[in-house]
Structure formats: C-alpha cells, structure tokens
Amino acid sequence: MKTEVSQALEEVRPSLQVDGGDVELVDVVDGVVKVRLLGQCAGCPMSQMTLKMGIESYLKKKVPGVKSVESVP
C-alpha cells in the first residue's frame, strides 16, 4: 500500500508546489497515511482543509484501504 500511496502523492504534489508547499510521506499504518506538510503548507492556516479535503479525499479514491491522512511534525 505504501508504494501506491507514494505514487498518488506524486500526482497531488504539483498542486501543492504551485503555492510553495509540498508533502512528504512518512508512513502508512493500518490504512492511516502519515504525511509531513512542507514549505508554505507547514504554516498555512488552511493546511488542515488541504490535508482532509484535498490529499485525504484524493488518496481514498486512488488507493483502496486508505482510511485517513494525518499530518505529523
């Protein structure tokens, strides 16, 4: 599953980079994807919305078994 999540994040990454942000895959444990938001995303007040409505929503559609996405420091 980690490989599929990594590939899906590569598809999301350009959208984040346009605004000066990025995302790094930290781990996948029991369907919970742990990511680190980087660049402008790290301190953005909208980062939780980006995480849940953007990244999590996309990963759930692309990778069967993804339950949620969490941001880690």
C-alpha positions in Angstrom: 0.0 0.0 0.0 2.9 2.4 0.8 4.0 2.3 -2.9 0.5 3.1 -4.2 0.2 6.0 -1.7 3.6 7.3 -2.7 2.6 7.3 -6.4 -0.7 9.0 -5.6 1.1 11.7 -3.6 3.3 12.3 -6.6 0.1 13.2 -8.5 -1.0 15.6 -5.8 2.4 17.2 -5.3 2.3 19.7 -8.3 -0.9 21.3 -6.9 0.9 22.0 -3.6 4.1 23.2 -5.2 2.3 25.8 -7.2 1.6 27.6 -3.9 5.1 27.0 -2.5 4.2 23.9 -0.5 4.9 20.2 -0.6 4.1 16.9 1.1 6.3 14.1 2.3 5.1 10.5 3.0 6.2 9.5 6.5 4.5 6.1 6.9 1.3 4.1 6.3 0.0 2.1 9.3 -3.3 0.1 9.1 -4.7 2.4 6.4 -3.7 5.6 8.2 -1.3 7.7 6.0 1.1 9.9 7.9 2.5 12.8 6.0 4.5 15.9 6.7 3.4 19.2 5.1 6.4 21.2 3.9 7.1 24.7 2.7 4.2 27.1 2.7 1.9 24.3 3.7 3.6 23.8 7.0 2.4 27.1 8.5 -0.7 27.7 6.4 -4.0 28.2 8.3 -5.7 26.3 5.6 -3.4 23.2 5.9 -6.0 21.0 7.6 -8.5 21.7 4.9 -5.8 20.9 2.3 -5.0 17.7 4.2 -8.5 16.4 4.6 -10.4 17.7 1.6 -7.5 17.6 -0.8 -4.9 15.0 0.0 -7.1 12.6 2.0 -10.0 12.7 -0.4 -7.7 12.0 -3.4 -5.9 9.2 -1.7 -9.1 7.5 -0.6 -10.2 7.5 -4.3 -6.9 6.3 -5.7 -5.7 3.8 -3.1 -8.1 1.1 -1.7 -7.7 0.7 2.0 -6.8 4.3 2.9 -8.8 5.2 6.0 -7.4 8.7 6.8 -4.5 11.0 6.4 -2.7 12.6 9.4 -0.1 15.3 9.5 2.9 14.7 11.7 5.6 17.3 12.6 
